[in-house]
Amino acid sequence: MPSILGLGKPYITPSEERLERFDELLLGAIDEVLKFILGDKSARGIYDYLEKRSCTRNEIPLKLEIFSIEMRNVLNDNRSSRFSDGISTSGRVIIVERTIAKILCRKIEMEFSEAGPINLPSFISDLRSLYVNESIQKKEENKKRPERSVEEILEISKEKYRELTESITDVFFAMDRDLRYIFWNKASERLTGVSAKDAVGKTLTEVFPDTKETKVEQLYLEVLKTKQPKSFFNEYNIGGKGFIFEINAYPIKDGLSVIAKDMTERKHIEEKMEYQQNLFDALMDNMPDVIYFKDTESRFIRVSKVSCPGLGIKSPEEAVGMTDFDFAPRELAEQFYADDQMVMKTGKPIIGKEEVMISKVSKTWYSATKVPIKNKDGKVIGLVGISRDISKIKETEEELKRYSTQLEEVVEERTKKLQETQRLATIGETAAMVGHDLRNPLQTIAVIPYLVEQIVQSLPVPAKEIVEKNGLPGLIKTLRDQTIYMNKIVSDLQDYARQINLEPMETNLYDMINEIISTTQIPENIEVRIEIEHDFFATLDSLCVFSFLTMRRLGFQPLLCTG
């Protein structure tokens, strides 16, 4: 039987009654499909939504374009439909539109044999014209011209269908039961570089040999066998370039139709977003610092894993929607909230503000940074905060303060000692100056006994006897001895003022003691013996040697002279 758009019944004379009947049957078909796929409640929701868009249920036949657009939106958002997650939104729309058309054709007793997707508004319009033959307005005109044959109408419909399939930007082709191409649109030619002439009439594996025994071939065969649509992703190399396709295969009479959408760029974007999300998750799960995001109401959007113990929760998800008032004492929460709002209202960040959390058992210091988050229009939509535990740093600062105080005390004590050392050094310098000043007159005094002796020796004998009788030689000797002693005192003062390098040195003790004795005037009634070996050596520093020599000059001599 001849058919139009795959519909095989002769047309009937148009009438207003049949036009109304057609619209009723159309609404009935739409009701059945929506209720079956979405359920009664969601179907009523669609009608309510359409009515808000100035399209009541009864107006759908005249506003099919609006109906198709809104149905696509609903199918994209609806999670409770009977479709599996593997079928895309475009695939869902195609199935719903084809099902509506198929049920409507059954209701008006016409055959439906369209392959692939259909343009529902255009299809219904053609079907309505076929059902009522022509509109009432064109009735008189039709009387004046020859009526179109079914074959002519069929040819027109096929041409419209071809225009539709050629106009879509996605790859579209149809195959028979042997997976032999029977249709190949222009988008297929552009993307694959294979012309329709080279594809139509050949099998899948003849055109694309590397698809033999792959999942693509297996899934196409499964669609033919089960008469159920399939949706899947497939990677394919064309002309040395890799592509990712979302493939939707639909069963048709004696074959299948396929829509392949190029998802390469979208997949790459999704992979990049997934990679960035993984990096972000790694940051939030492993950073030792507390990281959190808040909305404009200071509600937590997300917190890092390390935040959980401090907030008293088991997982970051528990914090979503909560505020600081749910976790911190009210006084602290109010301060946190005030800081949040100031950052979001002014758009200026807070960097490194020190905050303290006090519990019953501990006190924890944090360095808090809060930065506003802005959308593409520059509007603040929240903030991100980072809090670093600086308790150990604060403890170190306290230790440094204690050490600083102790150091100041030590410095003060050492300063006093240094001042004392400087005082002694000043005394030493004074002693050196005094010794130098005394040395010159002593040299003069030391010459006097010698001169006096020379004078005495030159005197006549009687005079010499008188001088000796009066004890002048003894006085001269005493003067000489005391001059020598004074000279030793001056030497000791100069030695005291001289800088001493404390260096260890091998010292012969016998020689050192012998030197002390040899430079000392020993009374005749005192016997001195050195009872150590002549080669007796000891390692002494220069200070020790100096002490021995000083003992000789300042102690040993007076001791002997005073008995």
C-alpha positions as a printed NumPy array, in Angstrom:
array([[  0.   ,   0.   ,   0.   ],
       [  1.4  ,   3.459,  -0.849],
       [  2.662,   5.46 ,   2.113],
       [  3.825,   8.953,   3.041],
       [  6.758,   9.29 ,   5.451],
       [  6.508,   5.565,   5.849],
       [  2.778,   5.802,   6.55 ],
       [  0.657,   3.561,   4.39 ],
       [ -3.06 ,   4.511,   4.175],
       [ -4.945,   6.497,   1.476],
       [ -5.865,   9.981,   2.567],
       [ -9.438,  11.015,   3.455],
       [-11.358,  14.146,   2.53 ],
       [-10.463,  16.879,   5.038],
       [-13.005,  18.216,   7.523],
       [-12.949,  20.213,  10.703],
       [-14.255,  17.209,  12.61 ],
       [-11.313,  15.07 ,  11.497],
       [ -8.904,  17.875,  12.399],
       [-10.224,  17.97 ,  15.963],
       [-10.133,  14.188,  16.108],
       [ -6.485,  14.199,  15.015],
       [ -5.524,  16.684,  17.761],
       [ -7.302,  14.551,  20.388],
       [ -5.428,  11.458,  19.25 ],
       [ -2.144,  13.393,  19.305],
       [ -2.734,  14.56 ,  22.894],
       [ -3.643,  11.012,  23.881],
       [ -0.381,   9.702,  22.397],
       [  1.605,  12.371,  24.253],
       [ -0.193,  11.507,  27.525],
       [  0.625,   7.811,  27.166],
       [  4.305,   8.364,  26.437],
       [  4.924,  10.955,  29.187],
       [  3.094,   8.95 ,  31.847],
       [  4.925,   5.774,  30.916],
       [  8.406,   7.351,  30.847],
       [  8.107,   9.966,  33.62 ],
       [  5.111,   8.836,  35.649],
       [  1.807,  10.598,  36.315],
       [  3.228,  13.204,  38.67 ],
       [  6.072,  14.313,  36.374],
       [  3.724,  14.325,  33.372],
       [  1.331,  16.673,  35.205],
       [  4.373,  18.774,  36.123],
       [  5.221,  19.19 ,  32.445],
       [  1.7  ,  20.354,  31.626],
       [  1.736,  22.811,  34.554],
       [  5.099,  24.15 ,  33.389],
       [  3.848,  24.526,  29.807],
       [  0.765,  26.37 ,  31.026],
       [  3.048,  28.922,  32.707],
       [  4.662,  29.376,  29.3  ],
       [  1.22 ,  30.217,  27.807],
       [  0.821,  26.78 ,  26.311],
       [ -2.029,  24.776,  27.82 ],
       [ -2.376,  21.058,  27.151],
       [ -5.052,  21.653,  24.485],
       [ -2.763,  24.144,  22.727],
       [  0.102,  21.659,  22.337],
       [ -0.969,  20.556,  18.809],
       [ -0.618,  24.172,  17.662],
       [  2.584,  24.841,  19.659],
       [  4.6  ,  21.698,  19.071],
       [  7.871,  23.664,  18.789],
       [  7.481,  24.963,  22.373],
       [  6.478,  21.495,  23.547],
       [  9.603,  19.899,  22.001],
       [ 11.956,  22.462,  23.575],
       [ 10.459,  22.177,  27.065],
       [ 10.312,  18.379,  26.856],
       [ 14.036,  18.367,  26.075],
       [ 14.719,  20.506,  29.195],
       [ 12.648,  18.204,  31.389],
       [ 14.334,  15.064,  30.071],
       [ 17.734,  16.63 ,  30.663],
       [ 16.993,  17.377,  34.333],
       [ 14.705,  14.471,  35.259],
       [ 16.409,  11.724,  37.284],
       [ 13.407,   9.476,  37.773],
       [ 12.709,   8.561,  34.158],
       [ 12.789,   4.995,  32.896],
       [ 15.886,   5.693,  30.821],
       [ 19.235,   4.193,  31.837],
       [ 22.116,   6.538,  32.719],
       [ 23.968,   5.456,  29.575],
       [ 21.497,   7.208,  27.227],
       [ 22.212,  10.872,  26.513],
       [ 19.631,  13.675,  26.524],
       [ 19.553,  13.801,  22.732],
       [ 19.009,  10.053,  22.666],
       [ 16.141,  10.358,  25.162],
       [ 14.458,  13.082,  23.094],
       [ 14.742,  11.01 ,  19.914],
       [ 13.202,   7.967,  21.612],
       [ 10.304,  10.   ,  23.089],
       [  9.531,  11.781,  19.802],
       [  9.673,   8.554,  17.795],
       [  7.445,   6.806,  20.366],
       [  4.847,   9.62 ,  20.243],
       [  4.836,   9.462,  16.434],
       [  4.594,   5.663,  16.43 ],
       [  1.651,   5.572,  18.895],
       [ -0.149,   8.35 ,  16.994],
       [  0.263,   6.437,  13.716],
       [ -1.203,   3.369,  15.381],
       [ -4.173,   5.389,  16.624],
       [ -4.966,   6.732,  13.156],
       [ -4.276,   3.317,  11.612],
       [ -1.271,   4.315,   9.576],
       [  2.067,   2.571,   9.215],
       [  5.173,   4.07 ,  10.853],
       [  8.481,   3.052,   9.276],
       [ 10.756,   6.108,   9.695],
       [ 14.476,   5.431,  10.294],
       [ 16.463,   7.446,  12.812],
       [ 15.45 ,  10.718,  14.466],
       [ 12.473,  12.749,  13.352],
       [ 11.563,  16.402,  13.561],
       [  8.39 ,  15.982,  15.62 ],
       [  6.688,  19.319,  14.783],
       [  7.365,  18.865,  11.061],
       [  6.371,  15.197,  11.146],
       [  3.078,  15.911,  12.974],
       [  2.305,  18.745,  10.57 ],
       [  2.749,  16.455,   7.559],
       [  0.806,  13.704,   9.254],
       [ -2.076,  16.075,  10.076],
       [ -2.198,  17.251,   6.467],
       [ -2.262,  13.672,   5.3  ],
       [ -4.945,  12.73 ,   7.828],
       [ -7.316,  15.568,   6.974],
       [ -6.135,  15.709,   3.348],
       [ -5.899,  19.493,   3.146],
       [ -6.909,  22.411,   5.356],
       [-10.408,  23.847,   4.935],
       [ -8.918,  27.127,   3.688],
       [ -7.412,  25.34 ,   0.665],
       [-10.438,  23.263,  -0.163],
       [-11.625,  25.476,  -3.041],
       [ -8.14 ,  25.746,  -4.46 ],
       [ -7.782,  21.996,  -4.452],
       [-10.92 ,  21.697,  -6.473],
       [ -9.356,  23.838,  -9.231],
       [ -6.11 ,  21.873,  -9.562],
       [ -5.356,  18.206,  -9.946],
       [ -4.85 ,  16.324,  -6.697],
       [ -1.335,  15.076,  -5.913],
       [ -0.828,  11.385,  -6.127],
       [  0.347,   9.399,  -3.146],
       [  3.654,   8.853,  -4.945],
       [  4.13 ,  12.612,  -5.341],
       [  3.368,  13.277,  -1.694],
       [  5.722,  10.447,  -0.725],
       [  8.49 ,  11.941,  -2.841],
       [  7.984,  15.383,  -1.207],
       [  8.06 ,  13.877,   2.279],
       [ 11.184,  11.907,   1.493],
       [ 12.862,  15.058,   0.243],
       [ 11.938,  16.882,   3.477],
       [ 13.321,  13.978,   5.472],
       [ 16.538,  14.049,   3.466],
       [ 16.876,  17.808,   4.029],
       [ 16.44 ,  17.231,   7.752],
       [ 19.082,  14.507,   7.999],
       [ 21.511,  16.418,   5.823],
       [ 21.1  ,  19.601,   7.864],
       [ 22.11 ,  18.1  ,  11.218],
       [ 25.775,  18.553,  12.17 ],
       [ 26.126,  15.127,  13.783],
       [ 27.126,  12.008,  11.899],
       [ 23.988,  10.12 ,  10.838],
       [ 23.785,   6.913,   8.857],
       [ 21.531,   3.884,   8.489],
       [ 22.403,   0.226,   7.921],
       [ 20.464,  -2.902,   6.991],
       [ 20.524,  -6.205,   8.845],
       [ 23.903,  -7.067,   7.306],
       [ 25.38 ,  -3.805,   8.63 ],
       [ 25.469,  -2.511,   5.07 ],
       [ 25.191,   1.27 ,   4.76 ],
       [ 21.934,   2.425,   3.152],
       [ 22.244,   6.117,   4.086],
       [ 25.256,   8.389,   4.754],
       [ 24.724,  12.114,   5.47 ],
       [ 27.009,  15.024,   4.638],
       [ 28.307,  15.329,   8.212],
       [ 29.537,  11.737,   7.856],
       [ 31.381,  12.705,   4.691],
       [ 32.987,  15.763,   6.268],
       [ 34.207,  14.007,   9.381],
       [ 35.363,  10.687,   7.948],
       [ 36.46 ,  11.827,   4.497],
       [ 34.39 ,   8.965,   3.027],
       [ 31.796,  10.042,   0.459],
       [ 28.257,   8.676,   0.436],
       [ 29.032,   7.102,  -2.928],
       [ 31.922,   5.12 ,  -1.381],
       [ 29.969,   4.154,   1.74 ],
       [ 26.408,   3.289,   0.64 ],
       [ 26.115,  -0.334,  -0.427],
       [ 29.189,  -1.434,   1.543],
       [ 29.346,  -3.082,   4.955],
       [ 30.759,  -1.586,   8.149],
       [ 33.964,  -3.622,   7.968],
       [ 34.437,  -2.868,   4.269],
       [ 34.428,   0.859,   4.899],
       [ 36.212,   0.612,   8.258],
       [ 38.188,  -2.673,   8.345],
       [ 39.563,  -2.072,  11.849],
       [ 36.051,  -2.288,  13.363],
       [ 35.837,  -6.024,  12.688],
       [ 35.094,  -7.973,  15.89 ],
       [ 35.233,  -4.809,  17.996],
       [ 32.683,  -3.587,  20.527],
       [ 31.194,  -1.282,  17.877],
       [ 30.287,  -4.18 ,  15.586],
       [ 29.085,  -6.278,  18.54 ],
       [ 26.822,  -3.5  ,  19.876],
       [ 25.293,  -2.849,  16.444],
       [ 24.509,  -6.565,  16.13 ],
       [ 23.022,  -6.517,  19.64 ],
       [ 20.683,  -3.636,  18.679],
       [ 19.533,  -5.652,  15.632],
       [ 18.964,  -8.708,  17.796],
       [ 17.265,  -7.131,  20.838],
       [ 15.457,  -4.284,  19.031],
       [ 16.599,  -2.057,  21.904],
       [ 18.554,   1.211,  21.473],
       [ 22.136,   1.401,  22.697],
       [ 24.276,   4.382,  23.664],
       [ 28.047,   4.197,  24.186],
       [ 31.322,   6.047,  23.73 ],
       [ 33.953,   4.955,  21.251],
       [ 37.43 ,   6.188,  20.384],
       [ 38.35 ,   6.166,  16.72 ],
       [ 41.312,   7.349,  14.654],
       [ 40.478,   9.197,  11.453],
       [ 43.222,  10.582,   9.246],
       [ 45.813,  10.236,  11.988],
       [ 43.698,  12.195,  14.462],
       [ 41.976,  10.675,  17.476],
       [ 38.239,  11.227,  17.99 ],
       [ 35.797,  10.319,  20.756],
       [ 32.19 ,   9.719,  19.658],
       [ 28.951,   9.395,  21.609],
       [ 27.134,   6.797,  19.535],
       [ 23.351,   6.263,  19.746],
       [ 22.082,   3.267,  17.769],
       [ 18.309,   2.759,  17.221],
       [ 16.532,  -0.218,  15.71 ],
       [ 14.413,   0.419,  12.602],
       [ 12.556,  -1.849,  10.29 ],
       [ 15.068,  -4.216,   8.67 ],
       [ 18.096,  -2.454,  10.136],
       [ 19.28 ,   0.302,  12.425],
       [ 20.028,   4.035,  12.365],
       [ 22.988,   5.629,  14.13 ],
       [ 23.734,   9.135,  15.359],
       [ 27.397,   9.726,  16.279],
       [ 28.194,  12.99 ,  18.042],
       [ 31.8  ,  14.2  ,  18.123],
       [ 32.588,  14.472,  21.837],
       [ 36.365,  14.813,  21.494],
       [ 36.644,  18.375,  22.712],
       [ 34.067,  17.857,  25.438],
       [ 35.823,  14.696,  26.629],
       [ 39.159,  16.49 ,  26.72 ],
       [ 37.559,  19.274,  28.733],
       [ 36.013,  16.701,  31.079],
       [ 39.37 ,  14.936,  31.457],
       [ 41.075,  18.24 ,  32.192],
       [ 38.385,  19.113,  34.723],
       [ 38.698,  15.663,  36.289],
       [ 42.484,  16.098,  36.5  ],
       [ 42.079,  19.495,  38.134],
       [ 39.454,  18.056,  40.476],
       [ 41.862,  15.27 ,  41.449],
       [ 44.556,  17.853,  42.18 ],
       [ 42.097,  19.846,  44.271],
       [ 40.951,  16.717,  46.146],
       [ 44.589,  15.782,  46.83 ],
       [ 45.145,  19.272,  48.233],
       [ 42.049,  19.126,  50.426],
       [ 42.792,  15.592,  51.66 ],
       [ 46.519,  15.893,  52.38 ],
       [ 47.44 ,  19.477,  53.281],
       [ 48.334,  19.838,  56.982],
       [ 46.685,  23.275,  57.08 ],
       [ 42.951,  23.727,  57.636],
       [ 41.312,  24.781,  54.338],
       [ 37.641,  25.712,  53.956],
       [ 35.22 ,  27.391,  51.562],
       [ 32.17 ,  29.425,  52.633],
       [ 29.22 ,  31.007,  50.844],
       [ 28.029,  34.569,  51.38 ],
       [ 26.118,  33.494,  54.503],
       [ 29.331,  32.084,  56.05 ],
       [ 28.044,  28.538,  55.614],
       [ 30.681,  25.896,  54.939],
       [ 30.681,  24.642,  51.347],
       [ 33.668,  22.347,  51.768],
       [ 36.369,  21.736,  54.367],
       [ 39.638,  19.844,  54.18 ],
       [ 40.027,  16.44 ,  55.793],
       [ 42.425,  17.737,  58.447],
       [ 39.651,  20.094,  59.651],
       [ 37.504,  17.228,  60.913],
       [ 39.139,  16.583,  64.338],
       [ 39.06 ,  20.28 ,  65.217],
       [ 35.385,  20.536,  64.252],
       [ 34.469,  17.311,  65.986],
       [ 33.159,  15.595,  62.845],
       [ 34.089,  12.334,  61.117],
       [ 34.005,  13.43 ,  57.477],
       [ 34.202,  16.773,  55.601],
       [ 30.682,  16.247,  54.209],
       [ 29.197,  16.708,  57.7  ],
       [ 30.308,  20.353,  57.759],
       [ 28.48 ,  21.341,  54.556],
       [ 25.729,  23.873,  55.315],
       [ 26.91 ,  24.455,  58.896],
       [ 28.543,  27.6  ,  60.335],
       [ 31.154,  28.444,  62.981],
       [ 28.304,  28.828,  65.477],
       [ 27.826,  25.04 ,  65.243],
       [ 31.425,  24.365,  66.306],
       [ 33.002,  27.279,  68.206],
       [ 32.043,  29.191,  71.381],
       [ 29.642,  31.998,  70.542],
       [ 32.142,  34.784,  71.237],
       [ 34.683,  33.303,  68.839],
       [ 32.017,  32.411,  66.254],
       [ 30.8  ,  36.006,  66.23 ],
       [ 34.352,  37.221,  65.606],
       [ 34.837,  34.677,  62.783],
       [ 31.518,  35.713,  61.23 ],
       [ 32.411,  39.416,  61.445],
       [ 35.746,  38.754,  59.699],
       [ 34.   ,  36.702,  56.981],
       [ 31.464,  39.403,  56.25 ],
       [ 34.088,  42.144,  56.216],
       [ 36.14 ,  40.203,  53.63 ],
       [ 33.106,  39.578,  51.42 ],
       [ 31.692,  43.105,  51.705],
       [ 34.971,  44.949,  51.126],
       [ 36.566,  42.417,  48.787],
       [ 39.807,  42.795,  50.736],
       [ 41.555,  39.719,  52.168],
       [ 42.719,  39.114,  55.728],
       [ 46.282,  37.806,  55.748],
       [ 47.935,  36.026,  58.683],
       [ 45.607,  37.142,  61.481],
       [ 46.386,  35.306,  64.724],
       [ 43.435,  33.537,  66.312],
       [ 43.276,  31.345,  69.388],
       [ 40.976,  28.41 ,  70.102],
       [ 40.667,  27.59 ,  73.792],
       [ 39.222,  24.305,  75.003],
       [ 39.048,  22.727,  78.443],
       [ 42.332,  20.898,  77.919],
       [ 44.381,  22.998,  75.509],
       [ 44.961,  26.312,  73.777],
       [ 45.66 ,  26.301,  70.033],
       [ 46.969,  29.263,  68.076],
       [ 46.196,  29.714,  64.36 ],
       [ 47.377,  32.063,  61.63 ],
       [ 44.196,  32.755,  59.624],
       [ 44.015,  33.953,  56.023],
       [ 40.696,  34.677,  54.288],
       [ 40.399,  35.63 ,  50.617],
       [ 37.176,  36.566,  48.738],
       [ 35.998,  34.406,  45.81 ],
       [ 34.529,  36.282,  42.831],
       [ 32.546,  35.116,  39.814],
       [ 33.3  ,  36.086,  36.221],
       [ 31.416,  39.363,  36.718],
       [ 33.569,  40.34 ,  39.705],
       [ 30.806,  39.74 ,  42.252],
       [ 31.894,  38.184,  45.567],
       [ 30.183,  34.808,  45.958],
       [ 32.065,  33.471,  48.981],
       [ 35.53 ,  33.07 ,  50.447],
       [ 38.325,  30.57 ,  50.91 ],
       [ 40.156,  30.392,  54.201],
       [ 43.377,  28.77 ,  55.372],
       [ 44.233,  28.361,  59.056],
       [ 47.715,  27.211,  60.02 ],
       [ 48.465,  25.816,  63.482],
       [ 51.202,  28.056,  64.896],
       [ 51.067,  26.775,  68.479],
       [ 54.655,  25.469,  68.298],
       [ 55.805,  28.809,  66.899],
       [ 54.09 ,  30.621,  69.784],
       [ 55.716,  28.216,  72.269],
       [ 59.077,  28.912,  70.64 ],
       [ 58.454,  32.641,  70.943],
       [ 57.756,  32.209,  74.672],
       [ 60.977,  30.211,  75.029],
       [ 62.883,  32.924,  73.179],
       [ 61.444,  35.539,  75.52 ],
       [ 62.64 ,  33.523,  78.537],
       [ 66.06 ,  33.025,  76.966],
       [ 66.195,  36.728,  76.112],
       [ 65.548,  37.653,  79.752],
       [ 68.208,  35.236,  80.946],
       [ 70.615,  36.549,  78.341],
       [ 70.018,  40.101,  79.477],
       [ 70.862,  39.046,  83.051],
       [ 74.02 ,  37.273,  81.887],
       [ 75.04 ,  40.271,  79.792],
       [ 74.504,  42.544,  82.749],
       [ 76.65 ,  40.303,  84.956],
       [ 79.352,  39.988,  82.313],
       [ 79.278,  43.743,  81.81 ],
       [ 80.007,  44.232,  85.5  ],
       [ 82.902,  41.787,  85.266],
       [ 84.172,  43.54 ,  82.165],
       [ 84.015,  46.845,  83.964],
       [ 86.005,  45.303,  86.815],
       [ 88.519,  43.952,  84.319],
       [ 88.771,  47.348,  82.718],
       [ 89.359,  48.85 ,  86.188],
       [ 92.168,  46.389,  86.829],
       [ 93.58 ,  47.096,  83.397],
       [ 93.55 ,  50.78 ,  84.244],
       [ 95.412,  50.006,  87.479],
       [ 97.911,  48.008,  85.446],
       [ 98.423,  50.882,  83.074],
       [ 98.871,  53.213,  86.033],
       [101.397,  50.801,  87.572],
       [103.309,  50.722,  84.309],
       [103.383,  54.505,  84.207],
       [104.481,  54.696,  87.864],
       [107.162,  52.076,  87.243],
       [108.443,  54.004,  84.267],
       [108.455,  57.253,  86.207],
       [110.343,  55.635,  89.151],
       [112.901,  53.943,  86.931],
       [114.696,  57.166,  85.935],
       [115.316,  58.538,  89.466],
       [116.319,  55.071,  90.679],
       [119.032,  54.911,  88.048],
       [120.393,  58.194,  89.359],
       [120.187,  57.011,  92.973],
       [121.932,  53.726,  92.054],
       [125.007,  55.704,  90.867],
       [125.358,  57.686,  94.122],
       [126.821,  54.773,  96.241],
       [129.403,  54.147,  93.592],
       [130.406,  57.823,  93.459],
       [130.544,  58.061,  97.25 ],
       [132.805,  55.002,  97.396],
       [135.109,  56.54 ,  94.817],
       [135.316,  59.745,  96.861],
       [136.036,  57.797, 100.071],
       [138.816,  55.843,  98.394],
       [140.486,  59.063,  97.302],
       [140.469,  60.601, 100.809],
       [143.625,  60.75 , 102.945],
       [143.973,  57.899, 105.376],
       [143.058,  59.927, 108.45 ],
       [139.921,  61.153, 106.737],
       [139.107,  57.696, 105.444],
       [139.408,  56.299, 108.962],
       [137.062,  58.946, 110.287],
       [134.535,  58.106, 107.573],
       [134.74 ,  54.364, 108.176],
       [134.591,  54.947, 111.95 ],
       [131.304,  56.822, 111.492],
       [129.759,  53.875, 109.476],
       [129.652,  55.503, 106.049],
       [130.513,  52.275, 104.148],
       [127.609,  50.519, 105.844],
       [125.275,  53.329, 104.887],
       [126.512,  53.182, 101.327],
       [125.893,  49.396, 101.243],
       [122.399,  49.839, 102.693],
       [121.621,  52.501, 100.12 ],
       [122.817,  50.221,  97.315],
       [120.779,  47.279,  98.596],
       [117.619,  49.328,  98.981],
       [118.103,  50.808,  95.508],
       [118.354,  47.293,  94.065],
       [115.2  ,  46.288,  95.972],
       [113.301,  49.348,  94.726],
       [114.396,  48.507,  91.173],
       [112.949,  45.015,  91.595],
       [109.631,  46.463,  92.786],
       [109.495,  48.673,  89.683],
       [110.219,  45.63 ,  87.486],
       [107.403,  43.705,  89.169],
       [104.972,  46.579,  88.548],
       [105.916,  46.605,  84.892],
       [105.543,  42.812,  84.664],
       [102.069,  43.099,  86.235],
       [101.009,  45.606,  83.604],
       [102.445,  43.581,  80.711],
       [ 99.954,  41.437,  78.636],
       [100.455,  37.708,  79.189],
       [ 99.691,  35.036,  76.591],
       [ 98.683,  31.828,  78.342],
       [100.57 ,  29.351,  76.252],
       [101.834,  25.999,  77.621],
       [105.595,  25.639,  77.61 ],
       [108.227,  23.105,  78.69 ],
       [109.914,  24.589,  81.769],
       [112.976,  23.372,  83.704],
       [111.888,  23.799,  87.305],
       [115.408,  23.579,  88.645],
       [116.6  ,  26.446,  86.445],
       [113.528,  28.513,  87.286],
       [114.005,  28.103,  91.064],
       [117.729,  28.66 ,  90.76 ],
       [117.019,  31.908,  88.886],
       [114.757,  33.057,  91.695],
       [117.386,  32.301,  94.345],
       [120.274,  33.807,  92.347],
       [118.461,  37.128,  92.035],
       [117.573,  37.241,  95.719],
       [119.721,  38.584,  98.537],
       [119.905,  35.835, 101.13 ],
       [121.107,  36.618, 104.66 ],
       [124.279,  34.865, 105.778],
       [122.47 ,  32.971, 108.536],
       [120.139,  31.211, 106.021],
       [121.222,  28.154, 104.023],
       [119.411,  27.419, 100.755],
       [119.34 ,  24.03 ,  98.973],
       [117.551,  22.975,  95.761],
       [116.585,  19.316,  96.175],
       [115.308,  18.478,  92.653],
       [117.061,  17.058,  89.659],
       [118.849,  19.45 ,  87.289],
       [116.796,  18.103,  84.303],
       [113.419,  18.156,  86.009],
       [110.951,  19.543,  83.348],
       [107.256,  20.342,  83.644],
       [104.665,  21.725,  81.205],
       [103.538,  25.066,  82.651],
       [101.658,  27.924,  81.078],
       [103.169,  31.363,  80.99 ],
       [100.858,  32.566,  83.783],
       [102.238,  29.947,  86.14 ],
       [105.821,  30.913,  85.28 ],
       [104.941,  34.552,  85.771],
       [103.406,  33.695,  89.174],
       [106.586,  32.007,  90.282],
       [108.696,  34.962,  89.234],
       [106.295,  37.378,  90.91 ],
       [106.378,  35.288,  94.09 ],
       [110.147,  35.663,  94.04 ],
       [110.04 ,  39.392,  93.715],
       [107.038,  40.237,  95.841],
       [107.062,  37.537,  98.472],
       [110.227,  35.546,  98.78 ],
       [112.611,  38.516,  99.12 ],
       [110.665,  40.346, 101.864],
       [110.241,  37.089, 103.741],
       [113.989,  36.489, 103.837],
       [114.871,  40.054, 104.696],
       [112.421,  40.284, 107.596],
       [113.441,  36.901, 108.997]])
